[in-house]
Amino acid sequence: MFRKLKGTIEIDTFLMSCRIIGRLFDRALFSESLRLLRQSWSFETVRATFIPTPKNKIVSSLWRDYGFSAESGGNVESYTCPVKDLNVPFPQIMELVESL
């Protein structure tokens, strides 16, 4: 779920099943979501947060892997990234197919 705040897109929720982690589906989903958002919204920055728990430790570096920089620490980690610096290309091994 995304929210637009002036020239920034805030990622409110980005949920994934543990079954897709490491299979590049997260990158495909994120990349395609941003592509679709760019068709409707103008934005220069993307922000995200991460609340560390024992169950989500496996994705603790997700935002950094995508090119985000940490803004702060504590119980809630905040990240930001200019759109031009995002490192989330759509995976070459996947293909989007539109159906009727």
C-alpha positions in Angstrom: 0.0 0.0 0.0 1.3 3.4 -1.0 0.5 6.9 0.1 1.4 10.1 -1.7 2.8 13.0 0.4 3.7 15.9 -1.9 6.7 14.7 -4.0 7.2 11.6 -1.9 5.6 8.1 -2.0 5.4 6.5 1.4 5.2 2.7 1.5 2.7 2.0 4.1 2.6 -1.8 3.8 4.7 -4.3 1.8 3.7 -7.8 2.9 5.3 -11.0 1.5 4.8 -14.6 2.2 8.0 -16.4 3.4 7.5 -18.7 0.4 8.5 -15.9 -2.1 11.5 -14.5 -0.3 14.6 -15.1 -2.3 12.7 -15.9 -5.5 12.8 -12.3 -6.9 9.0 -12.0 -6.7 9.4 -9.2 -4.2 11.5 -7.2 -6.7 8.9 -7.9 -9.5 6.1 -6.8 -7.3 7.8 -3.6 -6.1 9.2 -2.7 -9.5 5.8 -3.1 -11.2 4.0 -1.2 -8.4 6.3 1.8 -8.8 5.9 1.6 -12.6 2.1 1.8 -12.2 2.3 4.6 -9.7 4.5 6.7 -12.0 1.6 6.6 -14.6 -0.7 8.4 -12.1 1.5 10.2 -9.6 4.6 12.5 -9.9 7.1 11.8 -7.1 10.9 12.1 -6.6 11.4 10.2 -3.4 10.2 6.9 -1.8 10.1 6.3 1.9 9.7 3.1 3.9 9.8 1.9 7.4 10.8 -1.5 8.9 9.7 -2.7 12.4 12.2 -5.5 13.3 10.7 -8.6 14.8 12.0 -12.2 15.2 9.7 -13.3 12.4 10.8 -10.7 9.8 14.5 -10.8 10.4 15.0 -12.5 7.0 14.0 -9.3 5.2 15.8 -6.8 7.5 18.1 -5.6 4.7 15.4 -5.4 2.1 15.2 -1.6 1.9 19.0 -1.2 1.8 19.2 -3.9 -0.9 16.8 -1.8 -3.0 19.0 1.3 -2.7 17.4 3.0 0.3 19.4 4.8 3.0 18.6 4.6 6.7 17.3 7.7 8.3 17.1 6.6 11.9 17.3 3.6 14.2 15.3 2.4 17.2 12.2 0.2 17.2 11.1 1.5 13.8 13.8 1.9 11.1 13.1 4.6 8.5 14.5 4.6 5.0 14.4 7.0 2.1 15.6 6.8 -1.5 15.4 9.2 -4.5 13.6 7.4 -7.3 16.7 7.8 -9.5 18.8 5.8 -7.0 16.4 2.9 -6.6 18.0 -0.5 -7.4 14.9 -2.6 -8.1 14.8 -3.6 -11.8 12.2 -6.0 -12.9 13.8 -9.5 -12.8 14.9 -10.8 -16.2 13.7 -14.3 -15.4 10.1 -13.2 -15.1 7.6 -11.9 -17.6 4.4 -9.9 -17.1 1.5 -11.3 -19.1 -1.8 -9.5 -19.4 -4.9 -11.6 -19.8 -8.5 -10.7 -20.4 
